[in-house]
Amino acid sequence: MIERFRAALFDLDGVVIDTESQYSRFWAQMGHEFRPDVDDFAARIKGRTLQGIFDTWFAGRTEEQREITRRLNDYEARMEYTYIRGTRAYAKRLRESGIRTAIVTSSNLPKMNCLYRARPELPELFERIFTSEDFTAGKPAPDCYLHAAAAFGIPPQECVVFEDSINGLRAGRDSGAYVVGLATSLPREVIAPLCDKVIDHFEELL
């Protein structure tokens, strides 16, 4: 499979780092407190940028945005950042094969700084890391993956995208890339219609 593509583009949470269950708990609490009118709030916001969440569900609610941001920053500073199985070995194998690699995440720089403190080796595993500050339209818009492919000078059709959330999978699919879904956050049967291939972790590709 590796030889088919010139670039591999990885979502972060639930793909590289096993954090989705922690975020689900956080956003379920935020939904319960601030948007009890929205069913399955945590599931609805998966893969979205923080600004995208605010624009969609907290427009004009400035004080709530500030409070959620404060709580999120504190939460991310205390989170556990564990790699998905096989991530480091697979990323190393790709780079040794001459395939360009990048993380393409909806996370912002303050969150990434928390991650870098916990996992200082992470930037060395991937050639580029794109965050929410690098694009304007967040997932499910394909802009982030189109931006990453363009940064490498590679057509998206020659890229593989690794994703786990519905919003992220839609972004990868609509970019024109080959999409591999990781069943780390949602059941295989839920994500399969949006994927070209489904895996549980990267050891399956080694």
Rosetta blueprint (number, residue, H / E / L):
1 M L
2 I H
3 E H
4 R H
5 F L
6 R L
7 A E
8 A E
9 L E
10 F E
11 D L
12 L L
13 D E
14 G L
15 V L
16 V L
17 I E
18 D L
19 T L
20 E H
21 S H
22 Q H
23 Y H
24 S H
25 R H
26 F H
27 W H
28 A H
29 Q H
30 M H
31 G H
32 H H
33 E H
34 F H
35 R L
36 P L
37 D L
38 V L
39 D L
40 D L
41 F H
42 A H
43 A H
44 R H
45 I H
46 K L
47 G L
48 R L
49 T L
50 L H
51 Q H
52 G H
53 I H
54 F H
55 D H
56 T H
57 W H
58 F L
59 A L
60 G L
61 R L
62 T H
63 E H
64 E H
65 Q H
66 R H
67 E H
68 I H
69 T H
70 R H
71 R H
72 L H
73 N H
74 D H
75 Y H
76 E H
77 A H
78 R H
79 M L
80 E L
81 Y L
82 T L
83 Y E
84 I L
85 R L
86 G L
87 T H
88 R H
89 A H
90 Y H
91 A H
92 K H
93 R H
94 L H
95 R H
96 E H
97 S L
98 G L
99 I L
100 R E
101 T E
102 A E
103 I E
104 V E
105 T L
106 S L
107 S L
108 N L
109 L H
110 P H
111 K H
112 M H
113 N H
114 C H
115 L H
116 Y H
117 R H
118 A H
119 R L
120 P L
121 E L
122 L H
123 P H
124 E H
125 L H
126 F L
127 E L
128 R E
129 I E
130 F E
131 T L
132 S H
133 E H
134 D H
135 F L
136 T L
137 A L
138 G L
139 K L
140 P L
141 A L
142 P L
143 D H
144 C H
145 Y H
146 L H
147 H H
148 A H
149 A H
150 A H
151 A H
152 F H
153 G L
154 I L
155 P L
156 P H
157 Q H
158 E H
159 C E
160 V E
161 V E
162 F E
163 E E
164 D L
165 S L
166 I H
167 N H
168 G H
169 L H
170 R H
171 A H
172 G H
173 R H
174 D H
175 S H
176 G L
177 A L
178 Y E
179 V E
180 V E
181 G E
182 L E
183 A L
184 T L
185 S L
186 L L
187 P L
188 R H
189 E H
190 V H
191 I H
192 A H
193 P H
194 L H
195 C L
196 D L
197 K E
198 V E
199 I E
200 D L
201 H L
202 F H
203 E H
204 E H
205 L H
206 L L
